[in-house]
């Protein structure tokens, strides 16, 4: 009798690379029940904050009356 084996993929760290890999593997292998994908990260959320020196609000110096 043959035992069913699951393939387990463990992704450590959930930065941009880890999250991208997890999402791509889920997209390609999501329907395959023999594959288990686990993403391990210190936080339980993903936060993207653009660098404040590159993103500045645009302000107008002229005022209309």
ABEGO torsion letter per residue (X at the ends): XBBBBBBBBBBBEABAAAAAAAAAAAAAAAABAABBBBBBBABABBBBBBBAAABBBBBBABBBX
